[in-house]
Amino acid sequence: MLPLSLLNTAVGHPILVELKNGETYNGHLEKCDNFMNITLREVIQTDSDGDRFWRLSEAYIRGNTIKYLRIPDAVIDKVKEDMTKSRNSNNRGGRGGRGRGGAGRGGPGTGRGRGRGYGSGRGGHTMD
């Protein structure tokens, strides 16, 4: 499960964010971007000692200051379900797709690596 897909699924849900400096933010996730910068609404900010609290209507948190995020289990379960659904829809069964195989690859001398066919590489060895 990728962190950004988890964050995108958590939009609208309550989360707890702890920063590297020890401050915590509790609020509803409003937005997130690819750098994990997030915007929270209806926020309660706590200082690093846990002594003081502030109520904020909105808070923007830069992604590189985040130590960890606590996300509700329901959101995590939803992401897991979505991942299994996407895997099942992508699984076509049978043969084909990517992987090993020689069909349409050409004859000797067209392979990759060492020792495949004649006329490739350094040795000057050619097929007579």
C-alpha positions as CSV (number, residue, x, y, z in Angstrom):
1,M,0.0,0.0,0.0
2,L,1.4,3.3,-1.0
3,P,1.4,6.3,1.4
4,L,-0.1,8.7,-1.1
5,S,-2.9,6.4,-2.1
6,L,-3.7,6.0,1.6
7,L,-3.6,9.8,2.1
8,N,-5.9,10.4,-0.9
9,T,-8.4,7.9,0.5
10,A,-8.3,9.6,3.9
11,V,-9.5,12.9,2.5
12,G,-12.5,14.0,4.6
13,H,-11.6,11.7,7.5
14,P,-10.0,12.7,10.9
15,I,-6.3,12.1,11.2
16,L,-3.6,12.8,13.8
17,V,-0.3,14.3,12.5
18,E,2.9,14.4,14.6
19,L,5.7,16.6,13.5
20,K,9.4,16.1,13.9
21,N,9.5,18.9,16.5
22,G,6.9,17.0,18.7
23,E,3.8,19.1,17.9
24,T,0.6,17.3,17.1
25,Y,-2.3,18.3,14.9
26,N,-5.7,16.6,15.1
27,G,-8.2,17.4,12.3
28,H,-10.0,16.4,9.2
29,L,-7.8,15.9,6.1
30,E,-8.9,18.5,3.5
31,K,-6.2,18.2,0.8
32,C,-2.8,16.5,0.2
33,D,-0.3,16.6,-2.7
34,N,2.5,14.5,-4.0
35,F,5.0,16.0,-1.5
36,M,2.7,14.9,1.4
37,N,1.9,18.6,2.1
38,I,-1.5,18.4,3.8
39,T,-4.3,20.8,4.7
40,L,-6.4,20.1,7.8
41,R,-9.7,21.7,8.9
42,E,-11.2,21.9,12.4
43,V,-7.7,21.5,13.9
44,I,-6.6,21.1,17.5
45,Q,-2.9,21.8,17.7
46,T,-0.9,20.6,20.8
47,D,2.6,21.8,21.6
48,S,5.5,19.4,22.0
49,D,5.2,19.3,25.8
50,G,1.4,18.6,25.6
51,D,0.7,21.6,27.9
52,R,-0.9,24.0,25.5
53,F,-3.7,23.6,23.0
54,W,-4.9,25.8,20.1
55,R,-8.1,25.5,18.1
56,L,-7.6,26.4,14.5
57,S,-10.1,26.5,11.6
58,E,-7.4,25.3,9.1
59,A,-3.8,24.3,9.2
60,Y,-1.3,23.7,6.4
61,I,1.5,21.2,7.1
62,R,4.6,20.8,5.0
63,G,5.3,17.2,4.1
64,N,8.9,17.0,5.1
65,T,8.1,18.1,8.7
66,I,5.8,15.1,9.3
67,K,7.0,12.4,11.6
68,Y,4.0,10.1,11.4
69,L,0.3,10.1,10.6
70,R,-2.4,8.2,12.4
71,I,-5.2,7.2,10.1
72,P,-8.5,5.5,11.0
73,D,-8.6,1.7,10.5
74,A,-11.7,2.1,8.3
75,V,-9.6,4.1,5.7
76,I,-6.8,1.5,5.8
77,D,-9.4,-1.3,5.2
78,K,-10.9,0.6,2.3
79,V,-7.5,1.0,0.6
80,K,-6.8,-2.7,1.1
81,E,-10.1,-3.5,-0.6
82,D,-9.5,-1.2,-3.4
83,M,-6.1,-2.8,-4.0
84,T,-7.5,-6.3,-4.1
85,K,-10.2,-5.1,-6.5
86,S,-7.7,-3.5,-8.9
87,R,-5.5,-6.6,-8.8
88,N,-8.4,-8.9,-9.6
89,S,-9.5,-6.7,-12.5
90,N,-5.9,-6.5,-13.9
91,N,-5.5,-10.3,-13.7
92,R,-6.5,-11.5,-17.1
93,G,-5.4,-15.0,-16.7
94,G,-3.8,-17.2,-19.3
95,R,-0.6,-16.6,-21.1
96,G,0.8,-13.4,-22.5
97,G,1.7,-10.1,-21.2
98,R,5.2,-9.3,-20.2
99,G,7.9,-11.8,-19.3
100,R,10.2,-14.2,-20.9
101,G,9.7,-15.7,-24.3
102,G,11.2,-15.9,-27.7
103,A,8.3,-15.1,-30.0
104,G,9.2,-12.4,-32.4
105,R,12.6,-11.9,-31.0
106,G,14.7,-12.7,-34.0
107,G,17.4,-15.3,-34.5
108,P,21.0,-15.7,-33.4
109,G,22.9,-12.6,-32.5
110,T,19.9,-10.6,-31.5
111,G,19.8,-11.7,-27.8
112,R,21.0,-9.8,-24.9
113,G,24.0,-10.7,-22.7
114,R,26.9,-12.9,-23.3
115,G,27.0,-16.2,-25.1
116,R,23.9,-15.9,-27.1
117,G,24.4,-16.6,-30.8
118,Y,27.3,-15.8,-33.1
119,G,28.6,-12.6,-34.4
120,S,27.9,-10.5,-31.3
121,G,30.4,-9.4,-28.7
122,R,34.2,-9.1,-29.0
123,G,35.7,-12.4,-29.9
124,G,35.4,-12.0,-33.6
125,H,33.9,-15.5,-33.7
126,T,31.5,-15.8,-36.6
127,M,29.3,-18.5,-37.9
128,D,30.8,-20.2,-41.0
